[in-house]
Amino acid sequence: MTFHIVTFSVVFLLSTLCAARPTCSPSETFDQPFNAGHDFPKILRDAQSGNRDAQFLAGMTYETGCGIGQDYAQAARWYRKAADGGHPGAQNNLGGLYLQGLGVEQSDAEAMKWYLRAALEAHPAAQNNVGYMYETGRAAPNTSGTQNGDEAVKWYRKAAKARYAAAELNLGLAFFLGTGVRQDLPDAVRWFLKAAGHGSAAACDQLGVVYQHGWGVPQDYSVAARWYRLADERGFSQAKRDLSTLDELVRQATSEVSSHRAGH
């Protein structure tokens, strides 16, 4: 059986993923909804006085460029101050900058170090990101590229206990593909449903896929279409294409039935 996966093989949520957005819309990648109306001069004053939460907010402001010029180096500077003071959100986001080489020299080892610090403080996004690092073979200090599905699933489960949607989706994908766990399609669907219920657009799209093909659930094009539409409403870019493909399948099936009936 060949599976058509339309989501990422693993989902990692970093603050840096939304840095290129032209608007300052709230994002689940942050510890809290980011408010573009924050008084940045006050945030900066508080950050300079040593307030870790303000340092974290200063880092996010520079990273997103919301209301000021985007500056990854300044973002890394303020994240590091907060991270050194034990702020898990800043540790996670600093890891994201290292992973992508934004404002700092790219380093998987440094990314993993900061993710792990935050993850050990039970920070769900960081736990999910540690899982990502293990699943993609980027967790080893020497970046040997050795993937470790078992460790990835362990960390995804930790984040999923906190109802973190990205980790629930990643657990679903692990069960769907049999990565780090025994393949179990119904269990995969159960995790996709949890992730969708907690706001994951990618999980909605994946549910469309499983219902379209009947993988772990009865095949149902109408249910698949509903999930694709919800994924599209939530902004998942692939959803429109998947819905269009499904509509074409339905048209072809309808045409074939009509031709068959006309032949009789």
C-alpha positions, 0 to 999 in steps of 0.5 A: 500500500502506497501512502500519499502524505501531504503534511511534513514528515515531521512538524517543528514549530519555531518562532522563526517560521513566522518571521517572514510574515508581513503581518504580526498575526498571533502564532501558536509558535510563540509561548503566548499570542504576540501583541503588536500593540505592545509598547516596545520602548517600555519592553526594551527598558524592562529588558535592559533592567533584566526582566526575562519576560521583557527580554523574551518579548524584545527578542520576538519583536526583533525576530518578527519585525513587528513595529520595528525593523526585523533584526535577527542578531538583536533577536538572538541577543535578547533571547540569549539573555532571557535563555541564560536566565532560564526562560524556556520560551527564549531557549526554544526560540534561540534554538530555532535561530540556531537551527536556521542560522538566523542572526547566529551561525547555523548549528544543529548542536547549539539548536539541540542544546537550547531545545533540550534545556527548554524541553527539560522544563516541560516546554511543549514546543521545545519537546516537540522540537527535540522530537523533530531533531531526533527524527530527522537525525539532527540531534546528535552532537556530531550531527551524524545524521542518525535518525532515532524514531524511538526517541522522537516518539518519546518526546512527541508523547511528552508534548502531546500530554500537554495537548500540543497540536504539532506533537499530536500530529507528529505522533499521528504521522509516526503511527501512520508510517510506523516510525518509532512505533508499530504502524497503526492506522486507526491510532494515527487517525486518533492522533490526527483528530486530537491535533485537529481539535487543538487547531492544527490545519495540517492535521485537518488536511491529513484527515482529508487524506485518510478519508479520501483513501480509506486508510484507518477509516471507511473511505468517504469523499464527503468527509474528506472534502469537509476536512480539506475545507477546514484545513483551507479555512485554517490556512493550510496551503496544500488543502486547496490542491487536495480538495481540487484533486478530490473534486476531480476524482468525484467528477470522474467517478460520476461520469463513469457511473453515468456512462455505465448507465447510458450503456445499459 
